[in-house]
Amino acid sequence: MKRSRNMLTQERYQQILQMLARKRTVTVAELTQTLGASEATVRRDLNALHEMGRLNKVHGGATALSSPFATSEADVRTKSTLNVEEKVLIGRYAATLIEDDDFVYIDAGSTTEKLVEAITDSRATFVTNGIAHAQHLARKGLKSYILGGELKPATEAVVGAVAARNLQKYNFTKCFMGANGISAKAGFTTPDAEEGMLKSEAFGRSYMAYVLADHTKFDWVSPVSFAPIDKACIITDYLPDESYRSFTIIEEVSRK
């Protein structure tokens, strides 16, 4: 069935991936007809999904990945357009978990940014490696610190060995982390070793750890594991595979 040309970007992405899951190969012409989008829009979507490691772009279309393995990630602007409603719900729920006496670490990322946007009138203290996160916290007048270290332009995150050493000064009551992939075997994963180093350090220095991730992150694996799956409570919009409940605590926050 032909869909509206006003379909949101993330909806088109999901439809493309669903078609690939069924057929393994799709053409630009097929996607143009199914999505009701222009050829230029479809090609742009395929390029973005290819860069995120979600499909293989080929001449005239795309093929499904042989395994759910993502070796790269999109830039922060692209990620901020994906699954926005789900990320807002996750962020709002996570914000309710912060108490005034907490000392909180907030990881860089598009989902954790929704957490920062949802925080209001808190007396907690915040530490972050996200440039945009620090700006949001400062504008709200909240007590906050930003880590020093190498700036990764694509994700606007401070990463690397210097940032990890700076993080060792702190002990957190809670940390709120993002992840590119969640797998029962590989745990929480990210494509970047520098980011993985920092995420692992934050996990190790937190009394309670939460991973904020929408449903599309499950059953995906990136090259660097930064924590086992049982080391954090996962906050998601919905759980696509109920078997994950046997490994850790899952909080689903989808609209009822």
C-alpha positions as CSV (number, residue, x, y, z in Angstrom):
1,M,0.0,0.0,0.0
2,K,1.4,3.4,-1.0
3,R,2.1,5.6,2.0
4,S,1.9,9.3,2.5
5,R,4.8,11.4,1.2
6,N,4.9,13.1,4.6
7,M,6.0,9.9,6.3
8,L,8.6,10.8,9.0
9,T,12.2,9.8,8.4
10,Q,12.3,7.2,11.1
11,E,9.1,5.6,9.9
12,R,10.6,5.3,6.4
13,Y,13.8,3.8,7.9
14,Q,11.7,1.2,9.8
15,Q,9.7,0.3,6.7
16,I,12.9,-0.2,4.7
17,L,14.4,-2.4,7.3
18,Q,11.2,-4.4,7.6
19,M,11.1,-5.0,3.9
20,L,14.7,-6.1,3.9
21,A,14.0,-8.5,6.7
22,R,11.3,-10.2,4.6
23,K,12.9,-10.0,1.1
24,R,16.7,-9.7,1.8
25,T,16.9,-7.4,-1.3
26,V,15.0,-4.3,-2.3
27,T,15.3,-1.9,-5.2
28,V,15.0,1.9,-5.2
29,A,11.9,1.5,-7.5
30,E,10.2,-0.8,-5.0
31,L,10.9,1.5,-2.1
32,T,9.7,4.6,-4.0
33,Q,6.4,2.9,-4.7
34,T,5.9,1.4,-1.2
35,L,6.9,4.5,0.8
36,G,5.3,7.1,-1.5
37,A,8.6,9.0,-1.5
38,S,10.8,10.4,-4.2
39,E,13.7,8.5,-5.6
40,A,16.1,11.1,-4.1
41,T,14.6,10.7,-0.7
42,V,14.9,6.9,-0.9
43,R,18.5,7.1,-2.0
44,R,19.2,9.5,0.8
45,D,17.6,7.1,3.3
46,L,19.6,4.1,2.0
47,N,22.8,6.1,2.3
48,A,22.0,7.0,5.9
49,L,21.1,3.4,6.9
50,H,24.3,2.1,5.2
51,E,26.4,4.6,7.2
52,M,24.7,3.4,10.4
53,G,25.5,-0.2,9.5
54,R,21.9,-1.3,9.1
55,L,22.0,-2.5,5.5
56,N,24.3,-2.9,2.5
57,K,23.8,-0.3,-0.2
58,V,24.2,-1.6,-3.7
59,H,23.6,-0.2,-7.2
60,G,19.9,0.4,-7.6
61,G,18.9,-0.7,-4.1
62,A,20.0,-2.4,-0.9
63,T,20.6,-5.9,0.6
64,A,20.1,-7.1,4.2
65,L,23.1,-7.6,6.4
66,S,24.4,-11.2,6.8
67,S,24.4,-10.6,10.6
68,P,23.1,-7.9,12.9
69,F,26.6,-6.3,13.3
70,A,27.1,-2.5,13.1
71,T,30.7,-1.3,12.7
72,S,29.9,2.4,12.4
73,E,27.3,5.0,13.5
74,A,25.5,8.0,12.1
75,D,26.4,11.5,13.2
76,V,24.5,13.1,16.0
77,R,22.2,15.1,13.7
78,T,21.0,12.0,11.9
79,K,20.5,10.0,15.1
80,S,18.5,12.9,16.6
81,T,15.8,12.3,13.9
82,L,15.4,8.6,14.6
83,N,12.6,7.2,16.9
84,V,12.1,10.6,18.5
85,E,8.8,9.9,20.3
86,E,10.3,6.7,21.8
87,K,13.4,8.6,23.0
88,V,11.2,11.3,24.6
89,L,9.3,8.7,26.5
90,I,12.4,7.0,27.7
91,G,14.0,10.3,28.7
92,R,11.0,11.4,30.7
93,Y,10.8,8.2,32.6
94,A,14.6,8.3,33.4
95,A,14.3,11.8,34.7
96,T,11.8,10.6,37.4
97,L,14.6,8.4,38.8
98,I,16.9,11.3,39.7
99,E,16.7,12.4,43.4
100,D,18.0,15.8,44.7
101,D,20.9,14.1,46.6
102,D,22.1,12.2,43.5
103,F,25.5,12.6,41.9
104,V,24.7,11.6,38.3
105,Y,26.7,10.8,35.2
106,I,24.9,11.3,31.9
107,D,26.5,9.8,28.8
108,A,26.5,11.6,25.4
109,G,23.8,10.5,23.0
110,S,20.5,11.3,21.3
111,T,18.4,9.3,23.9
112,T,20.2,10.6,26.9
113,E,19.8,14.1,25.6
114,K,16.0,13.6,25.9
115,L,16.7,12.8,29.6
116,V,18.5,16.1,30.0
117,E,15.6,18.0,28.4
118,A,13.2,16.3,30.8
119,I,15.1,17.3,34.0
120,T,13.5,20.2,35.9
121,D,14.2,21.9,39.2
122,S,16.7,19.3,40.4
123,R,19.2,19.8,43.2
124,A,21.3,16.8,41.9
125,T,24.8,17.3,40.6
126,F,25.5,16.2,37.0
127,V,28.7,15.2,35.2
128,T,28.5,14.6,31.4
129,N,30.7,14.1,28.4
130,G,28.1,15.4,26.0
131,I,28.6,19.0,24.7
132,A,24.9,19.5,24.0
133,H,24.0,18.0,27.3
134,A,26.3,20.3,29.2
135,Q,24.7,23.3,27.4
136,H,21.2,22.1,28.3
137,L,22.1,21.6,31.9
138,A,23.8,25.1,32.1
139,R,20.8,26.8,30.6
140,K,18.6,25.1,33.2
141,G,20.8,26.5,36.0
142,L,21.7,23.0,37.2
143,K,24.9,22.2,38.9
144,S,27.0,20.4,36.3
145,Y,30.5,19.4,35.2
146,I,31.8,18.5,31.7
147,L,34.7,16.1,31.3
148,G,37.9,17.3,29.6
149,G,39.4,15.2,26.8
150,E,39.3,14.5,23.1
151,L,36.2,15.9,21.3
152,K,34.6,13.5,18.8
153,P,32.9,15.7,16.2
154,A,30.4,13.1,14.8
155,T,28.8,12.5,18.2
156,E,29.8,15.8,19.9
157,A,31.1,13.7,22.8
158,V,34.3,14.0,24.9
159,V,36.1,10.7,24.7
160,G,39.4,8.9,25.2
161,A,42.1,8.3,27.8
162,V,42.2,11.8,29.2
163,A,38.4,11.9,29.7
164,A,38.6,8.4,31.3
165,R,41.3,9.6,33.8
166,N,39.2,12.7,34.6
167,L,36.2,10.4,35.3
168,Q,38.2,8.5,37.9
169,K,37.9,11.5,40.2
170,Y,34.2,10.8,40.6
171,N,31.9,8.2,42.2
172,F,28.3,8.3,41.1
173,T,25.0,7.3,42.7
174,K,23.6,6.8,39.2
175,C,24.7,6.8,35.6
176,F,22.5,7.0,32.5
177,M,24.1,5.5,29.5
178,G,23.4,5.1,25.8
179,A,24.3,2.1,23.6
180,N,24.5,1.3,19.9
181,G,23.7,-2.4,20.5
182,I,22.3,-4.7,23.1
183,S,22.9,-8.4,23.0
184,A,22.6,-11.2,25.6
185,K,26.0,-12.5,24.7
186,A,28.0,-9.3,23.8
187,G,26.3,-7.1,26.4
188,F,26.2,-3.3,25.7
189,T,28.3,-2.3,22.7
190,T,29.5,0.7,20.8
191,P,31.5,1.1,17.5
192,D,34.2,3.3,19.0
193,A,37.0,2.1,21.3
194,E,37.5,5.5,22.8
195,E,33.9,5.9,23.7
196,G,33.8,2.3,24.9
197,M,36.7,3.0,27.3
198,L,34.8,6.0,28.8
199,K,31.5,4.1,29.1
200,S,33.1,1.2,30.8
201,E,34.8,3.6,33.4
202,A,31.4,5.3,34.1
203,F,29.8,1.9,34.7
204,G,32.5,0.9,37.1
205,R,32.1,4.1,39.1
206,S,28.3,4.1,39.5
207,Y,26.3,2.5,42.3
208,M,23.3,2.1,39.9
209,A,23.5,2.0,36.1
210,Y,20.7,2.5,33.6
211,V,21.0,2.0,29.8
212,L,18.5,4.2,27.8
213,A,17.8,2.5,24.4
214,D,14.8,2.2,22.1
215,H,13.7,-1.2,20.8
216,T,15.8,-1.0,17.6
217,K,19.0,-1.4,19.6
218,F,18.2,-5.0,20.7
219,D,19.9,-7.9,19.0
220,W,22.5,-5.6,17.5
221,V,26.2,-5.8,18.2
222,S,29.0,-3.2,17.7
223,P,32.7,-3.9,17.9
224,V,33.4,-2.8,21.4
225,S,31.6,-4.3,24.5
226,F,31.7,-1.9,27.4
227,A,29.5,-3.7,30.0
228,P,27.8,-7.1,30.5
229,I,24.0,-7.0,30.1
230,D,23.4,-7.8,33.8
231,K,25.2,-4.7,35.0
232,A,22.4,-2.2,34.2
233,C,18.7,-1.7,34.2
234,I,17.5,-1.2,30.6
235,I,14.9,1.6,30.0
236,T,13.2,1.1,26.6
237,D,10.0,1.9,24.8
238,Y,9.2,-1.8,24.4
239,L,11.0,-5.1,24.5
240,P,11.1,-6.9,21.2
241,D,12.3,-10.2,22.7
242,E,11.0,-11.2,26.1
243,S,14.0,-13.5,26.7
244,Y,16.0,-10.4,27.7
245,R,14.1,-10.3,31.0
246,S,16.0,-13.4,32.2
247,F,19.3,-11.4,32.1
248,T,18.5,-8.1,33.7
249,I,15.7,-5.6,34.8
250,I,13.8,-4.1,31.9
251,E,11.5,-1.0,32.2
252,E,9.1,-0.5,29.3
253,V,7.7,3.0,28.9
254,S,5.6,2.8,25.8
255,R,2.3,4.7,25.7
256,K,-0.6,2.7,27.0
